[in-house]
Amino acid sequence: NRKFILAERPKGEPDDNTLRLETEALPTPGKGQMLLRNEYLSLDPYMRGRMSDAPSYAAPVEIGQTMVGGTVAQVMSSDVKGFEKDDWVVAFGGWQDYALSDGTGVINLGKDPENKSWALGVLGMPGLTAWTGLTQIGQPKAGETLVVAGASGPVGATVGQIGKILGLRVVGVAGGAEKCAHVVDTLGFDACVDYKADGFPAALKAAAPDGIDIYFENVGGAVFDAVMPLLNTSARIPVCGVISQYNATSLPDGPDRLSLLMGMVLRKRMTLRGFIVFEDFGHLYPEFSKQMGDWVRDGKIKYREEVIEGLEQAPAAFVGLLNGKAFGKRVVKLTA
Ligand code: NDP
């Protein structure tokens, strides 16, 4: 069994010393356990948080422990009710070829699921994040303007497409012309603004002439700075992620604009609400699963995925994810 363990807590961007590939004997399942062979490993921004021991909503990975992660896996042998040999499952199998599980939190996809890796993206955790964050916190009403950061990523792409289904004007924000073209031409957003291009704040203002009613926050930093003056009275801001800060080692340079923001939240009676998807909205998974399954099957929601071949490529692919190198959902295909 090949596995990546956390060797060292990164300072800033993870580097070659952060994770280490080790090999051990194949684990033997005990009573009430099953042996899973991981086929796809999901790469997700939250993993940067697990590498750190800074205060968080979840415990960090300990030094020497296998790096955590969602996987699509096949059951090799099972002593767990509801799971048989050869079933495909979504599990929390980690950055390794094989994993043991007692079935907690594992979803059975059956013997022959279509597009099984999608269960790590649009049909799984990122999809649930998009759907719940937008509907439960965003409280969308047809005709309103929704701005979505990280618009080409698995969460943002899904948020915007749901926004279109619900009758909103949807403006994406993404890095670079190629991602922006995809967001408009393939995903069907009304507009997409490149935050890396000169004149970004003015371009965003032009794309949202009636102001912003819902801002789906995935990135923070300079994108939020441009969004802030455009927010309408009673705006809702689902705070889903702040990826621009995940590798940061200090606060950004001043001026400190926190009091400006607080004054604005007050005057405009805005709602900012953070959420952690499974803690807050895990109970909505069955409803989500049905709704999103229908939308994807009917072609109403499109999905872009990047498959990286080989477990040994996972660390570099993860650093690239944090740097904007990913275009769509990144998964690693394991070859054990
Ligand atoms: P993404 O694929 O969207 O994340 C990677 C993308 O983030 C990059 O491709 C890049 O896009 C963008 N990015 C990186 N750095 C910056 C920056 N400095 N400024 C602006 N954009 C940047 O990942 P996901 O769709 O999986 O996740 C999106 C967000 O949702 C993340 O913040 C994640 O942590 C959060 N999340 C939160 C959950 C929750 O329960 N609260 C659950 C799941 C995800 P570009 O090239 O356009 O810059």
Residues whose N, C-alpha, C, O or C-beta is under 5 A from the ligand:
A	BS01	NDP	P45 Y46 P126 T129 G150 G153 P154 V155 G156 V173 A174 G175 N218 V219 V239 C240 G241 V242 I243 S244 F275 I276 V277 L321 L322 N323 G324 K325 A326 G328
